[in-house]
Amino acid sequence: MRDFSWTYFAKTGDVDAYLLYKEACASALDEVGIEAEGEVEPFDAIQIES
């Protein structure tokens, strides 16, 4: 489902397809037992070198 919704979003730009993709990703992470919020470093904390 994730692959389909991402491909559809990439081709059409449909926001609903993107939201479905995010929901499918969160569900997949829940099944594995990983928290979606805690595993990713916040954007503000990422240091960008120039």
N, CA, C and O of each residue as an XYZ file, in Angstrom:
200
protein
N       0.826     -1.184      0.000
C       0.000      0.000      0.000
C       0.877      1.256      0.000
O       0.541      2.260     -0.628
N       2.013      1.181      0.720
C       2.890      2.341      0.762
C       3.444      2.659     -0.618
O       3.475      3.820     -1.025
N       3.878      1.640     -1.334
C       4.447      1.859     -2.662
C       3.419      2.469     -3.614
O       3.722      3.402     -4.358
N       2.214      1.936     -3.579
C       1.171      2.461     -4.453
C       0.841      3.909     -4.131
O       0.772      4.752     -5.025
N       0.635      4.199     -2.837
C       0.243      5.562     -2.478
C       1.364      6.555     -2.763
O       1.094      7.692     -3.150
N       2.635      6.141     -2.574
C       3.747      7.040     -2.890
C       3.844      7.274     -4.400
O       4.042      8.405     -4.843
N       3.707      6.216     -5.179
C       3.776      6.355     -6.630
C       2.648      7.242     -7.138
O       2.865      8.101     -7.993
N       1.453      7.035     -6.618
C       0.312      7.863     -7.012
C       0.549      9.320     -6.644
O       0.275     10.217     -7.442
N       1.061      9.562     -5.430
C       1.351     10.931     -5.005
C       2.417     11.567     -5.886
O       2.286     12.723     -6.289
N       3.476     10.812     -6.186
C       4.562     11.349     -7.003
C       4.086     11.725     -8.406
O       4.563     12.700     -8.987
N       3.154     10.956     -8.943
C       2.670     11.227    -10.298
C       1.600     12.316    -10.348
O       1.505     13.048    -11.333
N       0.792     12.425     -9.288
C      -0.344     13.339     -9.334
C      -0.221     14.532     -8.396
O      -0.835     15.572     -8.635
N       0.559     14.397     -7.341
C       0.645     15.464     -6.349
C      -0.557     15.516     -5.432
O      -0.767     16.515     -4.744
N      -1.350     14.458     -5.410
C      -2.565     14.399     -4.604
C      -2.206     14.326     -3.119
O      -1.518     13.400     -2.690
N      -2.667     15.291     -2.345
C      -2.341     15.370     -0.924
C      -2.928     14.188     -0.164
O      -2.295     13.678      0.760
N      -4.111     13.749     -0.530
C      -4.726     12.607      0.144
C      -3.874     11.352     -0.011
O      -3.793     10.541      0.912
N      -3.249     11.187     -1.152
C      -2.373     10.038     -1.364
C      -1.158     10.127     -0.451
O      -0.700      9.109      0.070
N      -0.630     11.330     -0.253
C       0.505     11.506      0.647
C       0.109     11.204      2.095
O       0.859     10.557      2.826
N      -1.060     11.670      2.498
C      -1.523     11.392      3.855
C      -1.740      9.900      4.066
O      -1.452      9.374      5.141
N      -2.249      9.216      3.043
C      -2.399      7.767      3.118
C      -1.038      7.094      3.243
O      -0.886      6.133      3.997
N      -0.046      7.595      2.504
C       1.311      7.065      2.584
C       1.873      7.234      3.996
O       2.449      6.296      4.548
N       1.710      8.416      4.581
C       2.201      8.648      5.934
C       1.531      7.720      6.932
O       2.182      7.195      7.834
N       0.229      7.519      6.769
C      -0.513      6.637      7.668
C      -0.038      5.198      7.531
O       0.104      4.491      8.529
N       0.206      4.763      6.303
C       0.690      3.403      6.064
C       2.078      3.220      6.658
O       2.373      2.161      7.213
N       2.931      4.223      6.555
C       4.276      4.140      7.141
C       4.197      4.046      8.659
O       4.906      3.249      9.273
N       3.340      4.854      9.260
C       3.183      4.830     10.710
C       2.647      3.477     11.173
O       3.068      2.958     12.207
N       1.726      2.915     10.411
C       1.183      1.600     10.763
C       2.254      0.522     10.669
O       2.315     -0.376     11.509
N       3.095      0.614      9.646
C       4.172     -0.367      9.482
C       5.157     -0.272     10.638
O       5.642     -1.292     11.128
N       5.451      0.938     11.072
C       6.367      1.123     12.194
C       5.751      0.606     13.487
O       6.447      0.028     14.322
N       4.444      0.811     13.655
C       3.759      0.310     14.847
C       3.806     -1.212     14.906
O       3.970     -1.789     15.981
N       3.664     -1.861     13.759
C       3.701     -3.323     13.720
C       5.065     -3.845     14.139
O       5.164     -4.907     14.753
N       6.109     -3.109     13.812
C       7.465     -3.519     14.155
C       7.802     -3.111     15.587
O       8.719     -3.664     16.194
N       7.061     -2.145     16.124
C       7.281     -1.705     17.491
C       8.199     -0.505     17.599
O       8.810     -0.284     18.645
N       8.305      0.269     16.540
C       9.149      1.458     16.543
C       8.246      2.675     16.619
O       7.236      2.761     15.921
N       8.623      3.618     17.479
C       7.858      4.853     17.564
C       8.252      5.761     16.418
O       9.439      6.000     16.195
N       7.282      6.266     15.696
C       7.562      7.111     14.540
C       8.161      8.449     14.955
O       9.010      8.984     14.241
N       7.750      8.989     16.067
C       8.218     10.307     16.479
C       9.623     10.264     17.064
O      10.412     11.172     16.803
N       9.959      9.262     17.832
C      11.219      9.254     18.562
C      12.427      8.787     17.784
O      13.551      8.971     18.253
N      12.256      8.204     16.642
C      13.375      7.618     15.916
C      14.066      8.581     14.962
O      15.174      8.303     14.502
N      13.434      9.700     14.659
C      13.982     10.622     13.680
C      14.510     11.857     14.394
O      13.848     12.403     15.277
N      15.697     12.293     14.011
C      16.277     13.489     14.600
C      15.511     14.712     14.107
O      15.267     14.843     12.907
N      15.127     15.611     15.019
C      14.401     16.811     14.589
C      15.227     17.640     13.614
O      16.453     17.693     13.710
N      14.544     18.284     12.679
C      15.229     19.063     11.658
C      16.072     20.169     12.280
O      17.168     20.456     11.796
N      15.581     20.789     13.338
C      16.315     21.882     13.983
C      17.648     21.404     14.552
O      18.588     22.192     14.662
N      17.742     20.142     14.908
C      18.951     19.630     15.530
C      19.996     19.195     14.506
O      21.140     18.924     14.873
N      19.630     19.125     13.254
C      20.556     18.715     12.221
C      21.479     19.887     11.889
O      21.023     20.992     11.592
N      22.765     19.628     11.945
C      23.720     20.688     11.640
C      24.133     20.585     10.182
O      24.540     19.524      9.708
N      24.024     21.683      9.495
C      24.362     21.721      8.077
C      25.695     22.427      7.912
O      25.870     23.559      8.362
N      26.633     21.752      7.264
C      27.940     22.349      7.038
C      27.939     23.086      5.713
O      27.407     22.595      4.718
N      28.542     24.273      5.706
C      28.606     25.062      4.483
C      29.967     24.946      3.840
O      30.209     25.546      2.793
